[in-house]
Amino acid sequence: MLVLAIVLTSLAAPSTAASGDNARTIYYLLPAVEGESDSRGRLIEATLSVKPSPGGGFKVVAGGEVDPTTELSMKMAALNALLLAGVSWRSVEVSISIRSQGPVAGPSGSLATAVAVVMAAAGYDDVSVHGNYGYVITGAITPGGLAAKVGGIPAKCAAANREGYVLALPLSNKADAPPGCSYAAVAGVLDALSLMGWPRPAFSYRGGLPEAFNESMLGIAEDMRSNALNALEDARGRIPRDDYSRESEAIKGLIEKSVEAERSSPYAAASLAFTALTRAYTLSYLASLQEGLKPGEALAELESELESLRAELDGMEKEGSMLYIEMLAVAYTRLADAEASIESLKTSPPGEPSSAAAQLGYIKARLESVEGWLKTAGAVKDIGRELRSEDLRIIYSVFREYGYTSADYGRSLVEYMINAYNLPEGRFAPYLAAISKLVSEARMYEERGNYVAAIGFLRDAVSMTLQVVSAAPEEAPQPEDLELYRREMEAIISVLLARASSLGFQSGLTEAYIQYAEVLAGDDPQLAIAMMEEATASAILWSIAAEAMESQLEAPAQPAPTGQDTLAQRIETGAVVVSALAAAGLLFTLGVYITARSFARSYRIW
């Protein structure tokens, strides 16, 4: 088995002897800005303490009121940084003290907090991020571990440089740094740690995909391409020639790309075929609607197909290999996607035939994708580690805290931004509604005892929180920055996969998403990043699953690790879990810019 290789520098921790109560303390500075007119900024002291505590615990104290967004983001920072260091959040208490004179609000201290938690969990004690390494860190961590854009950079840089420190800031803030500012731009938490001599994976850890999975994907891709060509032929002569020619050319181009992708990524081949199928069905429905077909008639047929698939899925055994469980979980979420699209079309006011055709085409293709996932589930049912019902209950019970906190953080961050900057709620309504719906579905299936479906919906909720991006819509990341983000996520995923696979948890979808990202990278780098986010969500889930199952068989407690060298040993034996996700922050007037990724990308992911 391939094990994650890490090359560590020979730097030693300035102090690794824990204090008498076994607590470890890290000091760091949070740059803050008071009001839009503040050009000088200021640095606020923060102290983080981690100590053993059965059952775990978390608290934040400050000189003034702590905003809910700040507290949630700090909790996420603690949960995920502890996982990065291989320490269960259920075994330690994390305390954060912020020496502020007034209220604390916003998430811009995320990156600094995540770094501090990782250091403490790895064994560092009585260490100062600024004093020992010369950095003051700003940035809001996305739930995937990337550094998101924040405001007030000129003032923050002035405050840091005035005291002789370098400002570490997100890549997306590079353009905001004034001339003469001493700064270092980072893609995420691993980048920030590397500034201080911490290691990065020497190479990418990649899991494999079983032949049965790939063969199933290839068969599905072939079927979808065939159905797309049939639908295209069905529409011939029934819509204006120019419209048909233009769309026909695009669909055939996707089919060609699907065939080309078969060697490098069968999953990508299926996804590209799904996109072609969606567009072909849209064209066929458009012709039928223009000829008098009522949307309600088409919906009735699709609803019947959906109920038949639901009955088949509900009747399938909810125990089997990890890959089998993954496939069933995806099938549940895809079926719910189709159902939501049906309800949306039912409640939408009558519009242009092209709009109804697009929705009908998507629903029909989505239902075919569910058939494909069920077929693949059957093909991989006995391949890999087996998970029983009780295993799934345990996994969900641990993943639930992570997933719920992540969803709460995502919603809170959006609501904070709406209130702080008087932004239109409608801009973020789809994002908030999607997160709430996914969490609601997870809870419903949990109550029914269907942990396969509950895991699937909660995984998708986490994926949705990963789509909180760092740049405003009009500020698309530069190609070179997209590559740095991709490398950061690849490093994060490598750590996650090494941990999970060392305990027999090999996620098929994580590798499938990475392969699809590689296929997309040349033509659509932003969608490639979205696929890496999907890979990260799956890697996070199964890394936590590995930790949950390992905790059921834990040996007597071992002495706590100390120092960077011990962390290296943990990594090399595959004992590091999850990346830092969403973290904390503080600012009196904050400029964080986020938006939800376009939901239009859903038709690109089968």
N, C-alpha and C positions, 0 to 999 in steps of 0.2 A: 504493500500500500504506500502510495506517495504521501509523504509527510511534509507539512509546511516548513520550508527552510528559512531561517532568519539569521541574518548577519548582524551582530551587535557590535557597537563600538565598545571600547574598553573603559568608557566613562563609568565612574562609580558614583553611587548616590552620595551627596554631601553628608547625609546622616541616615542611617538605616536602623538605628536602635529605637525601638518603640518605647513610648513612655510607660510609666508604671501600670496604668490601667489598660495597656495594650492598644490604646488609641493612637492613631497616626494623624498628624496635622500637616496641612499644606497651606501656605499663605500665597495670596495672589491679589492683584489690583484690577479693579473694574473701572474702565474709563467711562465717565458720565458727562452729559451735556444738560445744562439747565436752560431751556428755552431756545427758540430759534436764533436769538441775538447773541447767544453765548459763543464766543470765538476762542476762548481759552480752554474750556473744559476743565475737568478735574479728575483725580484718581481716588477711588474709594477702596479702602482695605476690606478684604474678605478673607475669612478663615474657614477652612473645611476640615472636619474631623471624621474619621472612620474608625469604629471600634466593634469588636465582636458583641453580638446581641442576639440570642435565640429568638427567632421570629422576625427579626429585622426591625427597622424603624427609619423614619425620615422627618427632619424638621428644618425650618428656615427661620432665623430671627434677624431682625434689623432694627435700626433706630426709629423707624416709622412703619407705617402699614405696608405690607407686602402684597402686591397685586396678584390676583389668582393666576394670571398668565405666567408671572415670574415663578410662583411656587410650583405650578405644574411642570414648567420647563425644567426647573431644577430637579424635580423628582425623576423626570425622564432622563436627565443627565446622569443621575445617580444609578438608576436601574441599568442603563446600557453601558456605562463606563465600568461598572462592577462586572458585568458579563464579559466585557473586553478583557479584563484581568483574570477571568476565571473564578470569580468570587460570587457566590449566591447572594442575591439581595435579601434573602430570607435569613441570613446568618449575621448580618452586620447592621449597625445603626449609623446613618450618615447625618451629620449636623453641619449646617452652613450658617455662619454669622457674618452679617454685612454691617459695617460701621458707617451707616448713613445717618444724616441729620433729619431726613424727611422720608416721605413714602418712596418705595422702590417699585418700579413698574417696567414691563417690557422684557423681551428675551435676548437682549444684545450681549449679555454676559455668558451665553451658552458655551461658546468654545472654551473660554477660560475655565468654567466650572467642570466641563467634561475632562479637560486635561488634568485638573487638580484631583478629580475622583480617581482617574486611572493611576496617577502617581501614588496616591495613598493606598489604593487597593493592591498595587504592585509591591508595596513595602517601604516606600519613601516616608520619612517622618521628619518633621521640623525643617521642611524645605520651602524655600520661597521661589516661586516661578520667576518673579522679576529680579529678586536679589541674587539668585544663583545662576540664572540664565539670561537675564537682561531683556526679557520680553514682557510687554503688557498686551493682552489679547482681547480683541473684540470680535463679535460675530454671533449670529444666531444659528445654531445647528439645526439642520433639517432632520426629520426623523430617520433619514438614511445615513447620517453622519457627515453630510456635506456642510460647508460653511455658507450661510445665507447672508445676503446683503443687509447692512444696517445703516443707520443715518449718523449724522454728526461727525463724519470722519475728519474734517479739517480740525475741529476743536479737540477731538480725541488724540489726533496726532500731535497737536501742540502740547497737550497735557503730558503725553508719554515722553516726547522728545525733550521737553523742558526739564524732566527729571532724569534724563540720560538713558531712557529705555527705547527699544525698537517696538513699533506697533505692529503686531501680527493682525492682519485683517483678511476678510474673504476675498477671493479672486474677483468677485463681482463688484468690489469696492475699489479696485485699482484706479479707475478713472476719477474717483473722488478724492484721492490723496493729493494734497497741494504740492507745488514745487518745493523741493528741499525736505520733504517729509521722509524720515527714516522709517521704512516699513518693510514687511515681508508678507507677501500674499500667499494664502494657503487655500487648498481645495476642501479640506475637512479636518477632522480631529487627528487622523494619522499624520497628515502633513504638519499640523501644529506640533505634535509630539516629536516629529523628526527634526524640527528646528532646534530641539534641545538634545539632539544626539540619540534619540530613540530609533529603534530599528524599523525597517519596512520589510515586507516579504521579499526575499531574494528573487523569487519567481512566483508566477501565478499558480495557485493550487486549483486544479480543475477536476471535477468529478466526471465519471463516465456515464454513458447511457446504455442500457442493455439493448441487445439486438432486437428483442421483441418489441420494445418501445419504438425504435427507429423504423422497423418494418411496418408497424401499425401506422405511424405517421406517414410513411411513403404511400401506403395503400389509401389512406384518407385523402392525401393530397391529390392522388390520381383520380379518385372518385369526384372530388370537388371540382377539379379542372374539367372533367367530362361533363358534369352537371352545368358548369358555367358555360361551356360551349353549346350545350343543348338549349339553355335559356337564351343565349345570344341568338341562336338560330331561330328560336321561337319568336323573337322580337323583330326579326328581319322583315322589312316591308310594312311594318305596322306603325312605325314612327318616322318622322322626317329623316330623309337620307343623310343630311349633314350631321344631325344629332347622333344617328346610329353609327355613322362612320367614325366620328370622333370617339365615342364611348367604346365602340368595338375595338379600335386600335389600342386604347388604354387597357382594356380587359385582356386582350391577347398579349400585351406587353407584360402584364402581371403573371400570366400563365407561363410565359417564357422564363421570367425570373424564378418562378416556382420550380420549374424543371431544372434550371441552373443551380438552385440551392440544394438540390437533393443530396449531392455528395457531401457538402460541408455541414448541412443542418437539415435533417428531415423535418424537424419542427418548424423551421423557417419556411420550408417548402409548403407545409400545410397551412401556415399563417398567410402566406402570399396567395395560395389558392383560395383561402377563405375570403380574402379581400376581393379577388376576382369574382368569386361566386356571389358575394354581396352586391357588387355592381351589376352583374349580369341579371340577377333576380330583380334588381331595381328596374332595369330596362324592360324586362318582361312584364312586370307589374304596371309600369307606366303605360305600356301599350294596351294592356287590358283595362286599366282605369279610363283611358281616353276612349275606349270602345264601349264603356258603360258599366264596367264592373264596379260594384259598391264596396268601399273599404270594409264595411261590416261583414259582407259575405266572405271576403278573404280572411278577415280576422277569425271568423267562426271556424274555418278550416284549420287555421294555425293554432287556435286554442285547443282544438281536439288533439292535434299532434302533441302539444305541450303536455296535456293531461296524461296522454299515453306514455310519454317519456318520464313524467313524474312518477307514475305508478311503477314503471320498470326500475327507476333509480331507487325509490323507497323500498322496493322489494329485494334489492341486492344486499348481500351479506356485508355487514359493517365491520368486518375483521379481515385482515389479510396483510400482504406486504405493505411496506411504507409507500412504495410507488403506487400500489393499488389504492391506498387511502388518498394519496395526492390526486389521483385521477377522479375519484368519486367526489372529493371536495371541490375540485374545479367544475365538475358537471353540475353540482348544486348551484354554484354561483352563476354559471352561464345560463342555467335554466331560469334563475331568478332575473337575470338580465333580460332575457326574452320576455318574461312575464311583465316586467316593468315597462318594457317598450310597448307591449300590447295595451296596457292600461293607459300609457301616455297617448297613444293614438286614439283610444276610445274617448278620452276626455278632451282631446284637442279640438278646437273649433275647425270647421271645414276650411281647407286651404287649397293650395295648388296641388294638382295631381302628382307633380314631381316630388313634393314633400311626403305625401302619403306613400308613394311608391318607394321612396328611400327607406321609410320606416318598415314597410312590409318586406322589402328585400332583405333588410338587416335581420328582421325577426326570423324569416324562413332560413336564412343562412346560419343564424345562431342556433336554431333548433337542430340543424344538421350537424353543427359542431358538437352539440351535446351527445348526439348519437356516436360521434367519433370518440369522445372522451370515454363513453361507456364501453365501446369496443376496445379501446386501449387499456382500460382498467382490467378487462377480462384477460388481456394478453400478458399482463405483468403481475397478476394476482399472487403468484407464488415465487416471485423473484425478489430476493433481498430480505431484510429484517422484517419479521412478522410483528404486527401490532394487534393486541387483543383489545376488547372493549374497555377493560380496566386501564390499560396503558393509555388509551385515547382520553379517558376521563382525567387521568393524572396530567397528561400533556396539556389538555385544555385548561385545567385549573391553574397551571403555572403561567401559560401563555396569556390567559385572560387578563391578569393584572397589567402585563405589558401592553396588550392590545387596547384595553379600555383607557389606560393612561395616555397612550399614544393618540387615540381618537379624541379624548378630552383636550389634550394639548393642541391638536390641530384645530379643533373648533375654537378653543379659547384664543389662539393666536389670531385667527381670522376676525373674531369678534373684537379683540383688542384693537386691531388695526382699523376696523370700521369705525369704532368709537373715537380712537385717538386722532384719526385723520379725516373724519367726516366723509368717508367713502360710501358710495351707494351699495346698499346691502344686496341688491340684485346681482351685482357683479360676482358675488361669492355664494349666492344661494344654491347653485347646483352642487358645489363642493360640500357645503354644510349638510344639504339634504342627503347626499350620497353617503357621507360618513355616518349620519344618524341611521339611515336605512340599513346599512351593513351591520352596525352594532346591534340594532333591533333584531335583525334576522339571526345573528349569532346567539342572542339571548333566548329567542324563541326556540331555536333548535336545542340549546342547552337544556331548557326546561323539559323538552321532549326526550331528552337522553340521547339525541342524535349528535354525538360529538364530532363525527366526520363532517357534517354540514356546518356545525358551529365553528370548527377550526377553519373551514374554507372561507366563511364570511368574515371571521375576525382577521384572517390573513389578508383578505382584500381590503379591510378597513385600514390595516397597517400600511398596505401598499398605497392607499389613497392619501394617507398622511405623508408618505414619501414624496408625493407630487406637489407639496408646498415648495415652490421654487424660489430662488434667491433674487431673480431679476424681475423688474417690471416688464409687462408684455412688450413694450416698445424697446426694450433693451435686451435683445436676444444675445446670449453668450457668444463670444468670439470662438471660431473653430479651435484655436489653440487652447482656450479655456475649457471647451467641451472635452478635449483630449485629456486635460489634467483632471477634470471631474471623473472621466471614465477610469483613469488609472487609480484614482482614489477609491472608487467603488470596487474596482477589481481587487485592490489590496484588502479592503474591508471584507469582501466576500471570501477571499482566500483564507482569512483568519476564521471566519464563520464555518466554512466548509471543513477546514482542518479539524476543528473542534467536533463538529457533528459526525463526520465520517470516522473519526477515531473511535467512536462509540457505536458504529454501525448504522448511523443515520445518513444515508446518501440521497439527497434530494435530486430527483430527475428533472423537475421543472427548473431548478436553479441553473443547471447546465444548459437546458433547452433555451431558456431566456438569454443566456450569455451568447450562445451560438447565433441566435436570431439577431442580437445586437451587433455581432460581428458582420453579419450579412448586410445589415442596414447602414453600417457606419459610413460607407462611402456616399450613398445617395441621400440619406436622411439621418444625420448625426444626432439631432434632437430626439427623434423617435428611438434611436439606439440607446440614448441615455435613459429614456423611459423604460426600455427593456431591462437595462441594468438595474433600475429601481425595482422592477418586478423580481429580478433575480435576488436582489438584496432582501426583499420581503420574505421570500421563500427560505433564504438562508437563515434569516433571523428566526423564523418559526422553528425550523428543525434544529437549530443550535440550542434554542431554549428547550425543545423537546428532549434533546440529548441530556441537557443538564437536569431536567425533571426526572428522567428515567434513571440517571446515574445516582441522583439523590436518594432513590428508593433502595439502593444497594450500598450506601456510603459506609466506608470503613470508619473506625474511630478517628476523631479529629486529629489532624497532623499539625505540627507547629506552623504558624503563619509564615508565608514566604517573606523574604526581605530582599529589597534591592532589585536593580534592573537585571542582574545576572540570573536571579531566580525566575523572573518573568520570562527570560529567554528560554530557560529550561522548560517552563510550562508550555511555551509556544511550540517548541520543537517536539514535544510529546503530544501535541494536538490538544492541549488543555485550555486553550483560550476560546472564549465563546463569542460574544457578539460585539459589534462596534458601538461606539457612542451614538446615540440616536438624536433625540431632541434635547436641548439643554436649557440653561437658564439665562436670566438676563436682568439687567438693570439699566435704566435710563430715566431721566425725568421727562425729557422729550425725545422720543425715539423715532427714527425713520426707517422702519423695516418695510420692505416692499415684497409682497408675495402675491401670487395668483395661482389658481388651480390650473393644472394642465388641461388642455382641450379634451373634452370627452369624445370628440370626433375620432380620436385615435383608437377607440374601442373596436372599430371595424377592421383594424389592422392586426388585432390579436385574437386568434381563433380560440 
